[in-house]
């Protein structure tokens, strides 16, 4: 399958959190609260991409206040925490948005991402994903999760759609 051709049809990008939006590490503070590190370039791309018609959803196995806060800051309205079985949630998102699987991309890294990656038009993996997930991916980022992989995936989709250069020029001409 040609990843660039598939990217042209993407209207919704679904993201995993741990290992995709973060480096996959779980950091605990002295009171036992989990801390997460997010990449600012991923965040800027998520905030800017809706101007080009790209929507986002997050499906994650854990329910973390830090993730909830970051997702809210980024304006992602389709947030589904606490789901290890993600395909039913993906079906629900498709029904709610009217966006078919063929117009979705999913970025994942581990077994919990296998079912949704098998459903969407453009399955994407980060390079340190489990071997089984890398086999499911049509396209793999060069950046690791939490280190700009989401930005790279967004840029790939928008470049394939011929929208990335216009977005860049909007910053240059400011």
C-alpha positions in Angstrom: 0.0 0.0 0.0 1.2 3.5 -0.8 1.2 5.5 2.5 1.2 8.9 0.8 -1.9 8.0 -1.3 -3.6 6.7 1.9 -2.7 9.9 3.8 -4.5 12.1 1.2 -7.8 10.7 2.5 -7.2 11.2 6.2 -9.6 13.4 8.1 -9.2 12.1 11.6 -6.0 11.0 13.3 -6.4 8.8 16.4 -3.5 8.8 18.9 -2.4 6.5 21.6 -0.8 8.2 24.6 2.0 6.2 26.3 4.7 5.5 23.7 3.2 7.9 21.1 2.3 11.2 22.7 4.8 10.4 25.5 8.0 8.5 25.7 6.2 5.6 27.4 7.8 6.1 30.7 5.8 6.4 33.9 7.3 9.0 36.2 6.1 9.0 39.8 6.4 12.0 42.2 7.0 11.6 45.9 3.3 11.4 46.6 2.8 8.6 44.0 1.2 10.7 41.3 2.1 9.8 37.7 3.8 12.5 35.7 4.0 12.5 31.9 6.3 14.4 29.5 4.7 15.7 26.3 6.5 17.2 23.2 5.7 20.8 22.5 6.1 20.3 18.7 3.5 17.6 18.8 1.2 20.0 20.6 1.7 22.8 18.2 0.9 20.6 15.3 -2.2 19.2 17.0 -3.5 22.7 17.6 -2.7 23.9 14.1 -3.9 21.0 12.0 -7.6 21.6 12.5 -7.2 24.7 10.3 -6.3 22.3 7.5 -9.3 20.1 8.3 -7.6 17.4 10.3 -9.4 16.3 13.5 -8.0 14.3 16.4 -9.0 11.7 18.9 -7.2 10.1 21.8 -7.8 6.5 23.0 -5.6 5.4 25.9 -5.5 2.5 28.3 -4.8 4.6 31.4 -6.9 7.4 32.9 -4.4 10.0 33.9 -5.2 13.6 35.1 -2.0 14.8 33.4 -3.2 13.3 30.0 -6.7 14.7 30.5 -5.2 18.2 31.1 -3.0 18.0 28.1 -5.7 16.7 25.8 -8.0 19.6 27.0 -5.2 22.2 26.4 -4.8 20.9 22.9 -8.6 21.1 22.2 -9.1 17.4 21.5 -12.7 16.7 22.1 -12.7 13.0 21.4 -10.9 11.7 24.5 -11.4 8.2 25.6 -9.3 7.1 28.6 -9.2 3.8 30.4 -9.7 1.5 27.3 -7.4 -1.3 26.6 -9.8 -2.7 24.0 -9.8 0.2 21.5 -11.7 -1.1 18.5 -15.2 -0.6 20.0 -14.2 3.0 20.9 -13.0 3.6 17.4 -16.3 2.3 16.0 -18.1 4.7 18.4 -16.0 7.6 17.2 -16.7 6.7 13.5 -20.5 6.7 14.3 -20.4 10.0 16.2 -18.3 11.8 13.6 -19.6 10.2 10.4 -15.9 9.6 9.4 -15.3 6.1 7.9 -12.3 4.1 8.9 -10.8 4.6 5.5 -10.5 8.3 6.3 -8.7 7.7 9.6 -5.1 7.3 10.6 -4.0 5.7 13.9 -0.6 6.1 15.6 0.3 3.3 17.9 3.2 1.4 19.5 1.9 -1.7 21.4 -0.4 -4.6 21.2 -3.4 -2.6 22.5 -3.2 -0.6 19.3 -3.3 -3.7 17.0 -7.1 -3.8 16.4 -7.6 -0.1 15.6 -4.5 -0.1 13.4 -6.1 -3.0 11.5 -9.3 -1.0 10.9 -8.1 2.4 9.8 -7.0 3.5 6.3 -3.5 4.6 7.4 -1.9 2.7 10.3 1.2 4.4 11.6 3.8 3.2 14.1 6.6 4.8 16.0 10.0 3.1 15.3 10.3 1.6 18.8 6.9 0.0 18.6 6.5 -3.7 19.2 7.5 -5.8 16.1 4.0 -7.0 15.6 2.8 -3.3 15.4 5.6 -2.4 13.0 4.3 -5.1 10.7 0.8 -3.7 10.8 2.0 -0.1 10.0 1.9 1.2 6.5 4.1 4.1 7.5 6.6 4.5 10.5 7.9 7.7 11.9 11.6 8.3 12.3 11.0 10.1 15.7 10.3 8.1 18.8 7.1 8.5 20.7 7.2 11.6 22.9 10.0 13.0 20.8 8.1 14.5 17.9 6.6 11.4 16.3 3.1 12.9 16.3 4.3 16.1 14.7 6.1 14.0 12.0 2.9 12.0 11.3 0.8 15.1 11.1 3.3 16.7 8.7 3.3 13.6 6.6 -0.5 13.6 6.3 -0.7 17.4 5.6 2.1 17.2 3.1 0.4 14.4 1.2 -2.8 16.5 1.1 -0.9 19.5 -0.2 -1.7 21.6 2.9 1.6 21.7 4.8 3.3 24.4 2.7 0.4 26.8 3.0 0.4 26.3 6.8 4.1 27.0 6.9 3.7 30.1 4.7 1.1 31.4 7.1 3.9 31.6 9.8 6.5 33.1 7.4 4.2 35.9 6.3 2.9 36.8 9.8 
